[in-house]
Amino acid sequence: MFLDSVAERVLLCDGAMGTMLYSKGFYLNTCFDELNLTQPEVVKEIHRAYVQSCVDIVETNTFGANRFKLQKHGLEGKVREINQAGARIAREEAGGNVFVAGSIGPLGLKIEPWGPTSETKAEEAFREQAEGLREGGVDFFILETFSDVNEIHQAIKAVRAVAPKAAIIAEMTIQEDGNSLHGTTPEVFTKKLENWETDVVGVNCSVGPEPMLRCVERMARVTSLPLSAMPNAGMPKEVEGRNIYLCSPDYLAETAKRFILSGVKVLGGCCGTTPAHIKAMRSAIKAFQPPKRTVITVSLPEQEKMAGKKIPLHDKSVLGQKLEAGKFVTSVEIMPPRGHNPSAAVSVARLLESHGVDCVNIPDGPRASARMSPLALAAVFVGSTKIEVLLHCTCRDRNMLGMQSDLLGVHALGIRNLLIITGDPPKLGDYPDATAVFDVDSIGLTNVVNFLNMGIDIGGKKLDEPTAFLIGVGANPGAVNLAYEISRFVYKVEAGAEFAVTQPVFDIGLLENFLERVEPHRIPILAGIWPLWSLRNAEFLHNEVPGVNIPDPIMERMGRAQDAGAEQARLEGVAIAQEILNSVKELVEGVQISPPLGKYELALEVLKAL
């Protein structure tokens, strides 16, 4: 019945639910979905206002009613109850002449390949929500504000499993340029949504009418499916601590006519829109009917077909050549300097190069300190030395699009070796008020780099030519939850990791156990070695650095040496590191030396054991 109506005329959907709840005093730390149970009269009142604005569709107040978002409020056990209530409330106010759309939004986390949540778990969460909405009596489903096409695909599959004959509106959210937040173009995500057998494809949220109209015009060229558009009331402006949307009802009514002329069949509003905006849009719908559209056929090869031939390790970098040839590799960590002068760091790199060290490893923002960008230092090394550079890439400080941009720039600078890690939270460093992003973790970023190596960006678009990064990841043989650490290591290998660097090894037994358990997924591994400087240094590592566990016998040796003086403690620390190196050199493919306190001469002393 809904699709019959779409075929006959333009349907008007309601506007923002969150904006209206916020205006009634429910602030952003409130679980808006729970109000279906605790404040149903307030939700009914908003639905009633939209129905009185002559809408054809009202959406349930269930946008965030999935187990992952509700878990933040301790409500993960009430998914079905909240969704059922949301559907019933909407149905009571809609009556028999207004359709009820079951609203389903993103899970609020990253799913594979960009995050640790599996597609299966994502589909299960969407299915649980869809079941509650179906039981509550919705007419069809609207999947809205998705930025990842893979995530909306899981939502579509879930709805189809729960209600095979129900209609689905699938809407992506976009940036000013019309691309999704992951960079997927309208042409690409439109064809994907069409291929996944949705009934209406569209866009909503994030931008105002004008950029959304440009996006819809591009979508209309590649599909004959009905289109939907639900823009924000412009871009918000902060006024006295509140976000105020500046588009007037009259302006939205005027742009509604242009949407209709572009072929939109389901029109509504998102953030900032109110019953006044929707009522004004009704007048535009009365005056206009959509013209017939001409559809352009677009061939969109699947990612597997776009993927180029995998580049072998020896063609990526000198480090890759050595790992592939089975040569024992030595690496030394060089901390980015405090300040902007790289000359001392360059001198250290040249010293290590002259002593035959294969690679220098540049950590990214260690413990949230204010230091030179590791990317900048890596570029300086590439231009002024011949030693291989291993650049840390952390997920802490940039969103996924920003990291992708950095990676492309890194490649252009001639840097090929990456060590991908999730990163420490800033609270551990000198600046406890610093913020973090963590848009993806190390598994997700490994997937990003692997896709770039196949010539595909995160939006699924083909690059002019693939990158040739050598992908390294971190590993912690001494993790408290070793089973979890091993599962993450396996995920990293499956995502494209080509070698790994471990946390500092002090207990050989832990390393042997780890290597035995990851043997089916073995890649070259560089064991981390940290020459201890003093007993205090050992105590700091053992008690304050995550993932480092120093056995009691080593602590006792450092204690006895410390009693004999600082120099004796330093010599004992080097001796312990040399013993560890000799013990691990037959187990692993190389070592990574992390000299404490910038004492790079200690690294060279340790390497004399080879």
VONU-798078 format. One record per residue (C-alpha): residue in one letter; y, z, x. Coordinates in Angstrom, 2 decimals. Layout:
! VONU-798078
- type_y_z_x
- a_Y_Z_X
...
END
This chain:
! VONU-798078
- type_y_z_x
- m_0.00_0.00_0.00
- f_2.40_0.85_2.82
- l_1.71_-2.45_4.61
- d_2.16_-4.36_1.36
- s_5.60_-2.80_1.03
- v_6.45_-3.67_4.65
- a_5.52_-7.28_3.98
- e_7.81_-7.40_0.93
- r_10.95_-5.64_2.10
- v_12.72_-3.49_4.71
- l_11.72_0.17_4.47
- l_14.05_3.03_5.33
- c_12.65_6.01_7.20
- d_14.33_9.39_7.45
- g_16.39_10.71_10.37
- a_16.08_13.55_12.83
- m_14.18_16.70_11.92
- g_14.97_18.58_15.14
- t_18.71_17.92_14.84
- m_18.73_19.31_11.32
- l_16.71_22.40_12.26
- y_19.01_23.02_15.22
- s_22.03_22.80_12.91
- k_20.46_25.51_10.77
- g_20.29_27.95_13.68
- f_16.83_27.30_15.08
- y_17.38_26.81_18.80
- l_15.38_24.81_21.30
- n_13.16_27.72_22.37
- t_11.84_27.83_18.81
- c_8.57_26.11_17.99
- f_9.88_23.75_15.30
- d_6.35_22.85_14.20
- e_5.49_26.49_13.47
- l_8.26_26.56_10.86
- n_5.82_24.73_8.59
- l_4.07_28.09_8.31
- t_6.88_30.61_8.78
- q_9.88_28.88_7.17
- p_8.45_26.19_4.85
- e_11.48_26.30_2.52
- v_13.78_25.27_5.37
- v_11.57_22.28_6.20
- k_11.37_21.36_2.49
- e_15.14_21.48_2.24
- i_15.51_18.94_5.04
- h_12.90_16.63_3.55
- r_14.67_16.94_0.18
- a_18.00_15.93_1.70
- y_16.46_12.79_3.16
- v_14.66_11.92_-0.08
- q_18.00_12.24_-1.88
- s_19.38_9.71_0.66
- c_17.04_7.15_-0.92
- v_14.54_6.82_1.93
- d_11.21_5.07_1.57
- i_9.48_7.20_4.23
- v_9.64_10.84_5.31
- e_8.00_12.02_8.50
- t_6.11_15.28_8.76
- n_7.54_18.07_10.87
- t_4.66_17.80_13.36
- f_6.05_15.84_16.30
- g_4.93_18.49_18.83
- a_2.02_19.97_16.89
- n_-0.69_19.29_19.48
- r_-2.73_21.90_21.32
- f_-0.91_21.48_24.65
- k_2.61_21.90_23.30
- l_1.61_24.66_20.89
- q_-0.12_26.51_23.73
- k_3.30_27.27_25.22
- h_4.00_29.34_22.11
- g_0.52_30.89_21.87
- l_-0.29_28.71_18.85
- e_-3.01_26.41_20.22
- g_-5.45_27.86_17.69
- k_-3.32_26.73_14.74
- v_-3.16_22.97_15.37
- r_-4.96_21.98_12.19
- e_-3.20_24.58_10.05
- i_0.29_23.57_11.20
- n_-0.39_19.86_10.70
- q_-1.93_20.38_7.28
- a_1.07_22.43_6.23
- g_3.50_19.85_7.60
- a_1.82_17.10_5.59
- r_1.67_19.15_2.38
- i_5.35_20.13_2.61
- a_6.41_16.52_3.10
- r_4.16_15.37_0.27
- e_5.63_17.93_-2.15
- e_9.15_16.67_-1.53
- a_8.25_12.98_-1.30
- g_6.70_12.84_-4.74
- g_4.95_9.63_-5.74
- n_7.58_7.08_-4.72
- v_8.16_7.94_-1.05
- f_5.60_7.42_1.71
- v_4.64_10.32_4.00
- a_4.16_9.43_7.67
- g_2.18_11.79_9.89
- s_4.31_12.26_13.01
- i_2.49_12.47_16.34
- g_4.39_12.73_19.64
- p_3.31_12.87_23.29
- l_1.24_15.76_24.62
- g_3.97_16.95_26.97
- l_1.94_16.40_30.13
- k_0.77_13.57_32.35
- i_-2.66_12.04_31.76
- e_-4.72_9.98_34.15
- p_-4.02_8.01_36.24
- w_-0.66_9.78_36.68
- g_-1.83_13.34_35.97
- p_-4.90_15.59_35.96
- t_-5.53_15.51_32.20
- s_-8.33_13.07_31.40
- e_-8.06_10.35_28.80
- t_-10.93_12.01_26.94
- k_-9.07_15.33_26.69
- a_-5.92_13.52_25.57
- e_-7.77_11.64_22.85
- e_-9.42_14.87_21.69
- a_-6.02_16.54_21.34
- f_-4.59_13.62_19.37
- r_-7.70_13.50_17.17
- e_-7.38_17.20_16.36
- q_-3.79_16.67_15.24
- a_-4.60_13.52_13.27
- e_-7.39_15.32_11.40
- g_-4.97_18.00_10.22
- l_-2.46_15.39_9.06
- r_-5.11_13.38_7.24
- e_-6.38_16.50_5.48
- g_-2.80_17.32_4.50
- g_-2.49_13.97_2.70
- v_-0.32_11.63_4.81
- d_-0.14_7.96_3.82
- f_-0.11_6.61_7.37
- f_0.66_7.68_10.93
- i_3.67_7.20_13.19
- l_3.16_7.62_16.94
- e_6.62_8.06_18.41
- t_8.63_8.68_21.57
- f_5.87_7.68_24.00
- s_6.85_6.64_27.52
- d_3.35_5.97_28.89
- v_1.41_3.10_27.32
- n_-1.87_4.67_28.44
- e_-1.08_7.87_26.54
- i_-0.13_6.09_23.31
- h_-3.37_4.11_23.65
- q_-5.33_7.38_23.49
- a_-3.34_8.39_20.41
- i_-4.10_5.08_18.71
- k_-7.82_5.45_19.45
- a_-7.77_8.99_18.07
- v_-6.11_7.98_14.81
- r_-8.48_5.05_14.39
- a_-11.44_7.41_14.85
- v_-10.09_9.85_12.24
- a_-8.71_7.37_9.70
- p_-10.01_3.83_10.42
- k_-8.15_2.21_7.52
- a_-4.84_4.06_7.88
- a_-1.77_2.12_8.99
- i_-0.18_2.99_12.34
- i_3.40_2.60_13.50
- a_3.43_2.82_17.31
- e_6.80_3.41_18.96
- m_7.73_3.59_22.62
- t_10.87_5.23_23.95
- i_13.07_3.27_26.33
- q_15.88_3.38_28.86
- e_19.20_1.55_28.70
- d_17.59_-1.54_30.24
- g_14.98_-1.73_27.48
- n_12.08_-0.73_29.71
- s_9.98_2.34_29.01
- l_10.59_5.49_31.04
- h_7.69_4.34_33.25
- g_9.32_0.95_33.74
- t_7.09_-1.06_31.39
- t_9.01_-3.99_29.91
- p_9.28_-4.55_26.14
- e_7.26_-7.75_26.44
- v_4.40_-5.91_28.13
- f_4.22_-2.81_25.93
- t_4.66_-4.88_22.76
- k_1.67_-7.07_23.57
- k_-0.41_-4.05_24.55
- l_0.35_-2.28_21.27
- e_-0.48_-5.46_19.39
- n_-3.78_-5.86_21.26
- w_-4.68_-2.27_20.40
- e_-4.47_-3.21_16.72
- t_-1.47_-1.22_15.58
- d_0.17_-2.39_12.36
- v_3.86_-1.95_13.22
- v_5.31_-1.82_16.74
- g_8.69_-0.39_17.61
- v_10.97_1.82_19.64
- n_12.69_5.12_19.01
- c_14.77_7.87_20.63
- s_16.44_8.12_24.09
- v_19.14_5.49_23.48
- g_21.66_4.47_20.85
- p_21.68_1.40_18.61
- e_23.03_-1.22_21.04
- p_20.44_-0.99_23.87
- m_17.69_-0.51_21.30
- l_18.79_-3.68_19.51
- r_18.56_-5.65_22.76
- c_15.05_-4.29_23.27
- v_13.98_-5.18_19.72
- e_15.23_-8.73_20.20
- r_12.96_-9.07_23.23
- m_10.02_-7.60_21.32
- a_10.55_-9.98_18.42
- r_10.02_-12.97_20.70
- v_6.46_-12.01_21.64
- t_4.86_-10.62_18.45
- s_4.55_-11.50_14.78
- l_3.84_-7.88_13.84
- p_6.42_-6.00_11.77
- l_8.95_-4.19_13.97
- s_10.42_-0.70_13.67
- a_13.54_0.79_15.22
- m_14.81_4.37_15.09
- p_17.78_4.82_17.45
- n_19.62_7.99_18.33
- a_23.12_8.41_16.98
- g_24.42_7.18_20.33
- m_24.31_9.10_23.60
- p_25.07_12.82_23.26
- k_28.23_14.39_24.66
- e_28.29_18.04_25.63
- v_30.96_19.95_23.71
- e_31.17_23.70_24.26
- g_27.53_23.89_25.34
- r_26.16_21.74_22.51
- n_25.06_18.12_22.51
- i_27.13_16.22_19.96
- y_26.09_12.71_18.90
- l_29.14_10.56_18.35
- c_27.87_7.56_16.33
- s_29.29_7.75_12.81
- p_27.27_6.88_9.70
- d_29.42_3.78_9.23
- y_28.62_2.54_12.74
- l_24.89_3.05_12.20
- a_25.13_1.17_8.90
- e_26.79_-1.74_10.67
- t_24.19_-1.86_13.45
- a_21.43_-1.55_10.83
- k_22.40_-5.01_9.59
- r_21.91_-6.42_13.08
- f_18.49_-4.75_13.36
- i_17.46_-6.34_10.07
- l_18.68_-9.75_11.20
- s_16.54_-9.30_14.32
- g_13.44_-8.85_12.16
- v_13.10_-5.05_11.90
- k_11.09_-4.07_8.81
- v_11.02_-0.27_9.25
- l_14.40_1.26_10.06
- g_15.29_4.91_10.57
- g_17.03_7.34_12.85
- c_16.16_9.70_15.66
- c_18.09_12.42_17.52
- g_21.54_13.12_16.12
- t_20.99_11.28_12.83
- t_21.42_13.15_9.54
- p_21.02_12.39_5.83
- a_24.59_11.00_5.92
- h_23.58_8.42_8.56
- i_20.44_7.48_6.64
- k_22.32_7.11_3.35
- a_24.79_4.73_5.04
- m_21.89_2.69_6.44
- r_20.50_2.33_2.91
- s_23.55_0.31_1.91
- a_22.93_-2.10_4.78
- i_19.32_-2.59_3.76
- k_20.38_-3.47_0.23
- a_22.64_-6.22_1.54
- f_20.30_-7.85_4.03
- q_16.79_-9.25_4.23
- p_15.07_-10.18_7.49
- p_14.88_-13.88_8.44
- k_11.66_-15.57_9.52
- r_10.87_-15.09_13.21
- t_9.65_-17.56_15.80
- v_7.11_-15.97_18.11
- i_6.72_-16.98_21.73
- t_3.23_-16.74_23.19
- v_3.24_-14.58_26.32
- s_0.26_-14.40_28.67
- l_-0.07_-10.92_30.10
- p_-2.91_-10.63_32.62
- e_-4.66_-7.29_32.79
- q_-4.01_-5.03_35.76
- e_-7.46_-5.75_37.15
- k_-6.65_-9.45_37.25
- m_-3.25_-8.81_38.80
- a_-4.68_-6.59_41.52
- g_-4.69_-8.23_44.91
- k_-7.43_-8.01_47.49
- k_-7.68_-4.54_49.00
- i_-6.09_-4.43_52.44
- p_-8.44_-2.99_55.10
- l_-7.36_0.06_57.07
- h_-6.92_-1.85_60.33
- d_-4.30_-4.12_58.75
- k_-2.22_-1.22_57.46
- s_-1.26_0.63_60.62
- v_-2.33_1.63_64.11
- l_-3.48_4.95_62.64
- g_-5.61_3.01_60.17
- q_-7.12_0.98_63.03
- k_-8.11_4.15_64.90
- l_-9.62_5.80_61.84
- e_-11.57_2.66_60.97
- a_-12.81_2.35_64.56
- g_-14.02_5.96_64.55
- k_-11.64_7.11_67.27
- f_-10.87_10.85_67.28
- v_-7.24_11.05_66.15
- t_-4.67_13.62_67.24
- s_-1.54_14.41_65.24
- v_1.25_16.92_65.77
- e_3.63_18.15_63.11
- i_7.36_17.80_63.84
- m_9.68_19.71_61.55
- p_12.82_17.85_60.40
- p_15.86_19.38_62.13
- r_18.42_21.59_60.46
- g_21.51_19.42_60.43
- h_22.02_15.71_60.97
- n_21.35_15.29_64.69
- p_17.82_13.90_65.31
- s_18.05_13.71_69.11
- a_15.97_16.82_69.81
- a_13.24_15.66_67.41
- v_13.23_12.21_69.04
- s_12.79_13.84_72.45
- v_9.80_15.79_71.13
- a_8.25_12.63_69.67
- r_8.64_10.82_72.99
- l_7.11_13.79_74.83
- l_4.07_13.77_72.53
- e_3.79_9.99_72.88
- s_3.79_10.26_76.66
- h_0.88_12.73_76.46
- g_-1.26_10.40_74.35
- v_-0.79_12.00_70.94
- d_-1.66_9.38_68.30
- c_0.65_10.41_65.49
- v_3.49_12.70_64.45
- n_3.40_14.27_61.01
- i_6.74_14.95_59.29
- p_6.60_17.55_56.49
- d_8.85_17.24_53.45
- g_11.24_20.10_52.78
- p_9.03_22.86_54.21
- r_9.37_25.99_52.10
- a_12.51_24.70_50.36
- s_14.67_24.80_53.49
- a_17.82_22.74_54.00
- r_16.69_20.18_56.54
- m_17.13_16.51_57.28
- s_15.29_14.16_54.96
- p_11.82_13.48_56.40
- l_12.18_9.87_55.31
- a_15.34_9.54_57.41
- l_13.67_11.17_60.41
- a_10.64_8.90_60.03
- a_12.93_5.86_60.04
- v_14.62_7.16_63.22
- f_11.21_7.58_64.90
- v_10.13_4.07_63.89
- g_13.29_2.65_65.44
- s_13.31_4.70_68.65
- t_9.66_5.43_69.55
- k_6.27_3.70_69.50
- i_4.32_6.67_68.18
- e_2.74_6.43_64.71
- v_4.55_8.31_61.95
- l_2.80_10.15_59.11
- l_5.32_10.86_56.35
- h_4.82_13.63_53.81
- c_5.45_12.57_50.20
- t_5.73_15.52_47.82
- c_5.93_15.53_44.05
- r_8.34_18.45_43.83
- d_11.82_16.94_43.95
- r_11.72_13.53_42.27
- n_10.54_12.04_39.03
- m_7.92_9.30_39.12
- l_10.37_6.39_38.99
- g_12.40_7.94_41.80
- m_9.31_8.38_43.93
- q_8.29_4.78_43.34
- s_11.74_3.61_44.45
- d_11.50_5.75_47.58
- l_8.05_4.37_48.35
- l_9.27_0.78_48.17
- g_12.15_1.70_50.47
- v_9.78_3.48_52.86
- h_7.66_0.35_53.08
- a_10.73_-1.80_53.78
- l_11.58_0.54_56.69
- g_8.21_-0.14_58.30
- i_6.63_3.24_57.52
- r_2.99_2.79_56.52
- n_1.24_6.17_56.80
- l_1.67_8.64_53.92
- l_0.42_12.18_53.34
- i_0.65_12.83_49.61
- i_0.86_16.46_48.50
- t_1.99_18.23_45.35
- g_4.40_20.48_47.29
- d_5.30_24.15_47.31
- p_7.53_25.54_44.56
- p_11.11_26.10_45.80
- k_10.86_29.83_45.00
- l_9.02_30.20_48.32
- g_11.97_29.06_50.41
- d_15.50_29.89_51.44
- y_16.94_28.79_48.09
- p_15.18_30.62_45.23
- d_17.50_29.06_42.64
- a_16.54_25.50_43.61
- t_14.82_23.55_40.85
- a_11.66_21.43_40.95
- v_10.52_18.33_39.07
- f_6.73_17.94_39.46
- d_6.69_14.85_37.22
- v_3.23_14.13_38.65
- d_0.92_15.94_41.06
- s_-0.72_14.61_44.21
- i_-3.50_12.90_42.24
- g_-0.99_11.06_40.09
- l_1.13_10.04_43.09
- t_-1.98_8.82_44.91
- n_-2.63_6.57_41.92
- v_0.97_5.34_42.05
- v_0.65_4.36_45.73
- n_-2.77_2.80_45.18
- f_-1.34_0.67_42.37
- l_1.51_-0.43_44.65
- n_-1.10_-1.39_47.24
- m_-2.66_-3.60_44.55
- g_0.72_-5.15_43.83
- i_1.34_-3.35_40.53
- d_4.17_-0.95_39.70
- i_3.79_2.03_37.37
- g_4.99_-0.04_34.45
- g_2.16_-2.53_34.95
- k_4.42_-5.26_36.36
- k_3.29_-7.38_39.29
- l_5.21_-7.00_42.56
- d_6.20_-10.00_44.64
- e_3.66_-8.76_47.18
- p_1.58_-5.58_47.46
- t_2.43_-2.71_49.75
- a_0.13_-1.76_52.63
- f_0.25_2.02_52.75
- l_-2.43_4.10_54.44
- i_-2.98_6.88_51.89
- g_-3.59_10.42_53.10
- v_-3.96_13.57_51.00
- g_-4.25_17.29_51.54
- a_-7.39_19.43_51.34
- n_-8.01_23.16_51.50
- p_-11.50_24.21_52.65
- g_-10.52_27.88_52.21
- a_-9.35_27.63_48.60
- v_-10.09_30.69_46.47
- n_-11.41_28.44_43.69
- l_-13.36_26.04_45.86
- a_-15.02_24.23_42.94
- y_-11.58_23.34_41.56
- e_-10.36_22.24_45.00
- i_-13.40_20.00_45.46
- s_-12.95_18.45_42.02
- r_-9.34_17.63_42.89
- f_-10.44_16.18_46.24
- v_-12.90_13.90_44.44
- y_-10.15_12.82_42.01
- k_-7.90_12.00_44.97
- v_-10.59_9.87_46.60
- e_-11.24_8.07_43.32
- a_-7.48_7.52_43.00
- g_-7.40_5.74_46.37
- a_-7.11_8.35_49.15
- e_-8.23_6.97_52.53
- f_-8.06_10.08_54.72
- a_-7.27_13.78_54.35
- v_-5.57_16.51_56.34
- t_-6.76_20.08_55.80
- q_-4.89_23.34_55.72
- p_-5.11_25.25_59.05
- v_-8.76_26.03_59.83
- f_-9.61_29.43_61.26
- d_-13.08_29.89_59.71
- i_-15.45_27.11_60.81
- g_-18.00_28.12_58.19
- l_-15.54_27.37_55.40
- l_-14.89_23.90_56.82
- e_-18.60_23.17_57.18
- n_-19.26_24.24_53.61
- f_-16.40_22.10_52.33
- l_-17.56_19.02_54.25
- e_-21.10_19.43_52.97
- r_-19.95_19.62_49.36
- v_-17.65_16.58_49.56
- e_-20.13_14.44_51.52
- p_-20.77_11.99_48.62
- h_-17.03_11.30_48.56
- r_-16.38_11.56_52.28
- i_-13.32_9.94_53.82
- p_-11.95_10.53_57.36
- i_-10.69_14.11_57.66
- l_-8.23_15.61_60.11
- a_-8.71_19.35_60.49
- g_-5.54_21.41_60.55
- i_-5.13_23.64_63.61
- w_-2.36_26.20_64.01
- p_-2.01_27.92_67.39
- l_-1.01_31.49_66.64
- w_2.15_32.74_68.33
- s_1.80_36.46_67.74
- l_0.06_39.04_65.59
- r_3.04_38.95_63.24
- n_2.70_35.17_62.97
- a_-1.00_35.59_62.13
- e_-0.21_38.20_59.48
- f_2.40_35.96_57.92
- l_0.00_33.00_57.69
- h_-2.80_35.13_56.31
- n_-0.72_36.91_53.68
- e_2.08_34.56_52.72
- v_1.03_30.93_53.20
- p_-1.10_29.66_50.31
- g_-4.56_28.48_51.31
- v_-4.63_30.04_54.80
- n_-7.29_32.69_55.46
- i_-7.63_34.16_58.96
- p_-10.94_36.03_59.56
- d_-10.85_39.66_60.70
- p_-12.27_38.93_64.20
- i_-9.35_36.59_64.95
- m_-6.85_39.12_63.62
- e_-8.43_41.77_65.84
- r_-8.23_39.47_68.89
- m_-4.56_38.82_68.22
- g_-3.97_42.55_67.77
- r_-5.53_43.41_71.11
- a_-3.59_40.61_72.83
- q_-0.35_41.74_71.21
- d_-0.89_45.20_72.63
- a_-0.90_43.59_76.09
- g_2.40_41.83_75.48
- a_3.97_38.79_73.81
- e_2.86_36.33_76.52
- q_-0.73_37.49_76.28
- a_-0.60_37.05_72.49
- r_0.65_33.50_72.95
- l_-2.13_32.70_75.43
- e_-4.72_34.21_73.08
- g_-3.40_32.12_70.18
- v_-3.78_28.94_72.26
- a_-7.29_29.97_73.36
- i_-8.34_30.55_69.74
- a_-6.95_27.15_68.74
- q_-8.80_25.44_71.61
- e_-12.05_27.11_70.56
- i_-11.53_25.92_66.99
- l_-10.76_22.38_68.18
- n_-13.97_22.29_70.23
- s_-15.94_23.58_67.23
- v_-14.60_21.03_64.75
- k_-14.38_17.88_66.90
- e_-17.95_16.89_66.06
- l_-17.41_17.58_62.34
- v_-14.21_15.66_61.61
- e_-12.38_12.49_62.58
- g_-9.32_14.14_64.08
- v_-7.03_17.15_64.20
- q_-3.53_17.94_63.01
- i_-1.74_20.51_65.20
- s_1.05_22.53_63.58
- p_2.88_24.38_66.34
- p_4.64_27.55_65.13
- l_8.38_28.02_65.40
- g_8.91_24.60_66.97
- k_6.90_25.51_70.09
- y_5.63_21.97_70.69
- e_4.36_22.80_74.17
- l_1.66_24.88_72.45
- a_0.33_21.75_70.74
- l_-0.08_20.01_74.11
- e_-1.83_23.06_75.54
- v_-4.28_23.10_72.63
- l_-5.02_19.39_73.05
- k_-6.02_19.96_76.69
- a_-9.32_21.18_75.24
- l_-10.19_17.54_74.53
END
